[in-house]
Amino acid sequence: MVCFILPAHLLIELAEAGNVDIRDTIPTLLASAALRAQRDTLTQAVQFLDLNAAQLRGPASEFKAVHDVQGGDERNLPGVMRRKEGDGAVGDPAVNDAFDNADKTYDFYRDVLGRHSVDGNGLKLVSTVHFGRGFDNAFWDGTQMVYGDGSGKVFQPGALARDLSVVGHEITHGVVQYTAGLRYRKQSGALNESMADVFGCLVKQHALGQSADQADWLVGAGILGTQLQGVALRSMKDPGTAHQLDRQPAHMRAYVDLPDDGNPRNDNGGVHINSGIPNKAFYLTATRLGGNAWEKAGKIWYDALATRLRVNSDFAEAAAATVASAQVLFGAEVAGVVRASWNDVGVN
């Protein structure tokens, strides 16, 4: 499943507002269209044919490796290997950032959640940097992570591989692919995006040693370029406030009902837009439970993702799944906190 950190609808809105040249948006929009069919095929192969990424693309030679595609596109992936496990830092900051942040994400999943890589079975972590020319996006393509350099207008140059919440977000899309396989449309797709935001934030909090109260709850804090004005790409604490075009709702009464019709303006039925609702539910749960968010709230969400959610699960099913996981893992009191948090965002 190909999941971009920057939704296509936001890029279009920036162009329409005159913040970026429409011609500069074409590479990202074309890449999204070219990879859409691959996303669906790979997800179905993993979920229904029991294939893994090594079978789909071929085995990687190293467990953790970063490649350089040298401005090429999806046809040139993964590119030339620049750093593998056991190597020291190299002269390219993007390579080092992608390697180190993938390493921190792997450590989080192993040490906190007991998961061995993306598929839980030691799948090799492959990353590629320098995708396209000034490419304003990062994505999981179904088998690996890919990072553009940023144009300076939407994202700061080099920021996408440098930001740990972005790297954790993209790797988590792979985890979703190998667990619930949440279909990338409507509410199941919004849950897919929310899971990526949740664990992207938790990876960052874990690396920084921050409690739920200390964390900023921002995805992509401080990485925006000159034309996307704000504090981050998304805010889990206050959905809809991250930047000037942020229209994420924090409650079901503001839910944006969009068609999943292939039109990039409609965001696969609002997957990046409506993910603000489950994001807020997680934030409320984590801060109400207190302490480190990965110790209780994170384990509850992961258990629900890995054992209870299905490909077409909606928000109500996610609420029920996380309450059930909380009950099993931590008892009735914690389950009540989870239930109340979903109720407070309008999901019963």
C-alpha angles and dihedrals in degrees: 000000000000109000120178123206089218114053117228092232090062092052090051091049091051090052093047090050090053094245093121134020111260088228089062091058095057098085092054094045092047092049090051092052094045093051098043094086091046089053093056094043095049094047092052091046092054096042102039108019096040093231123152132215093259089058092046099048105010129260121301117232096226132039094231118020140154122210133193116225090188097222094317127132138236091297090064099049134164093018131190116342111244104168134014135179111294094028122115125234116300131212095265113084092200091058092049093046093050092047097045095045093047087051092053091048092050090049091051094052092045099043101036104029102022092237119144104216129310098317095036088244105082100276110182114255108230122181132181127200134191094041111174125338114300086340110185100210149064125208149173106235097194095271108036148007121266128192131193121208097239126238098241089244101075099014130015114254110274094003100117097065090035096058112085094202090056093049091046090048094053095045089049090059084064091051090052089051091057096042123034094354090214106207112245098240138085115334097346088054091047088053088050090054092043093052088053091050092045096053093037087059093043093052088054093046091048093050091049095042092235125160121223090262094050097048123098093218090217127139110214098004113192097358100104120117131229097283102043099067121199145067101287146339094266138001120212091188096051111015111202096034104080098095142349095278098040110129101166113144121224095200137041091244087071095042111145109225106205130166122249093227104136092259106132090217089067096056096223088301095322102307096153094034102050094039085087089079099059088037090060091046090056093046091051091048094048096047094044091052090046129197119069110351094217093059098067114355093042094049091048093052092045093050090050091048095047100040113017115028122086134204094269100035115146131203094275091052090048090052092050092045095051092046090052092048091048091051093052096042103037111006140247099312094057091042088056091054091052092048092049092050092055090045090053091059092048099260112125 
